Amino acid sequence: MTHYGKIKSYDSSNGTGSITPEKGGDALRFKKADLQQEGQVPKVDQRYSFETSEVDGGKKWAVNLQHEQGDGDHQKDQARKQQG
């Protein structure tokens, strides 16, 4: 199941971070290896889609993180402006 959230923190020196789910709940940890776009460094408040996986005796982690390019409403507004 795909979830959405915003990056809460990311430490590039150890390659780990946390993401806050949009639907509420505690922030979930993730590893650099779980980012789908190689070479991209996540920034605080960027929106990502993700899935969850249980590791280390049942702790939930965010996996398969994919950067979301803007939100739908913003894209619709831009389209309206271009149409005139």
DAQUIDA-V481636 format. One record per pair of residues at least 24 apart in sequence whose C-alpha atoms are under 10 Angstrom apart, sorted by sequence separation. I is the first residue (numbers start at 1). J is the second residue. D is the distance in Angstrom with one decimal. If there is no record, write none. Layout:
BEGIN
{{I & J & D} {I & J & D}}
END
This chain:
BEGIN
{{28 & 52 & 8.6} {42 & 66 & 10.0} {46 & 70 & 8.8} {47 & 71 & 8.5} {17 & 42 & 8.7} {19 & 44 & 8.9} {20 & 45 & 9.2} {22 & 47 & 9.3} {42 & 67 & 8.1} {15 & 41 & 9.4} {17 & 43 & 9.9} {18 & 44 & 9.5} {19 & 45 & 8.9} {21 & 47 & 9.7} {22 & 48 & 10.0} {17 & 44 & 9.7} {19 & 46 & 9.4} {20 & 47 & 9.6} {21 & 48 & 9.4} {34 & 61 & 9.8} {35 & 62 & 9.6} {36 & 63 & 9.1} {37 & 64 & 9.6} {40 & 67 & 9.2} {19 & 47 & 9.0} {20 & 48 & 9.8} {21 & 49 & 9.3} {34 & 62 & 7.8} {35 & 63 & 7.4} {36 & 64 & 6.0} {37 & 65 & 8.3} {12 & 41 & 7.6} {19 & 48 & 8.3} {21 & 50 & 9.2} {34 & 63 & 5.1} {35 & 64 & 5.9} {36 & 65 & 5.8} {37 & 66 & 6.9} {11 & 41 & 9.5} {12 & 42 & 9.0} {19 & 49 & 9.9} {29 & 59 & 9.4} {30 & 60 & 9.5} {31 & 61 & 8.8} {33 & 63 & 8.7} {34 & 64 & 5.1} {35 & 65 & 4.8} {36 & 66 & 5.5} {37 & 67 & 7.6} {10 & 41 & 8.3} {11 & 42 & 9.4} {19 & 50 & 9.2} {28 & 59 & 9.1} {29 & 60 & 7.9} {30 & 61 & 5.8} {31 & 62 & 8.2} {32 & 63 & 9.6} {33 & 64 & 8.7} {34 & 65 & 6.0} {35 & 66 & 6.4} {36 & 67 & 8.0} {10 & 42 & 6.8} {11 & 43 & 9.9} {28 & 60 & 6.7} {29 & 61 & 5.2} {30 & 62 & 5.1} {31 & 63 & 7.9} {33 & 65 & 9.4} {34 & 66 & 8.9} {35 & 67 & 8.4} {9 & 42 & 8.5} {10 & 43 & 7.0} {27 & 60 & 9.7} {28 & 61 & 5.3} {29 & 62 & 6.0} {30 & 63 & 6.4} {31 & 64 & 9.8} {32 & 65 & 9.3} {8 & 42 & 9.7} {9 & 43 & 7.5} {10 & 44 & 7.3} {26 & 60 & 9.9} {27 & 61 & 9.1} {28 & 62 & 5.8} {29 & 63 & 8.9} {30 & 64 & 9.2} {31 & 65 & 9.5} {7 & 42 & 7.1} {8 & 43 & 8.3} {9 & 44 & 5.7} {27 & 62 & 9.2} {28 & 63 & 9.5} {30 & 65 & 8.4} {6 & 42 & 9.7} {7 & 43 & 6.5} {8 & 44 & 5.4} {9 & 45 & 8.5} {6 & 43 & 9.0} {7 & 44 & 4.9} {8 & 45 & 6.4} {6 & 44 & 7.2} {7 & 45 & 5.0} {8 & 46 & 8.6} {6 & 45 & 5.0} {7 & 46 & 5.6} {8 & 47 & 10.0} {5 & 45 & 8.7} {6 & 46 & 5.3} {7 & 47 & 6.7} {5 & 46 & 8.3} {6 & 47 & 4.5} {7 & 48 & 7.4} {21 & 62 & 9.6} {5 & 47 & 5.6} {6 & 48 & 6.0} {19 & 61 & 9.4} {20 & 62 & 9.8} {4 & 47 & 7.0} {5 & 48 & 5.6} {6 & 49 & 8.7} {18 & 61 & 8.9} {19 & 62 & 7.6} {4 & 48 & 5.7} {5 & 49 & 6.5} {18 & 62 & 8.1} {3 & 48 & 8.4} {4 & 49 & 4.4} {5 & 50 & 7.8} {17 & 62 & 9.7} {3 & 49 & 5.5} {4 & 50 & 6.1} {19 & 65 & 9.6} {2 & 49 & 6.4} {3 & 50 & 5.2} {4 & 51 & 8.6} {2 & 50 & 5.6} {3 & 51 & 6.0} {1 & 50 & 8.4} {2 & 51 & 5.1} {3 & 52 & 8.1} {1 & 51 & 6.0} {2 & 52 & 8.2} {1 & 52 & 7.9} {3 & 62 & 9.2} {5 & 65 & 9.8} {7 & 67 & 10.0} {4 & 65 & 9.2} {6 & 67 & 9.6} {2 & 64 & 9.3} {3 & 65 & 9.5} {4 & 66 & 9.4} {5 & 67 & 10.0} {6 & 68 & 9.8} {2 & 65 & 9.6} {4 & 67 & 9.8} {5 & 68 & 9.7} {4 & 68 & 8.9}}
END
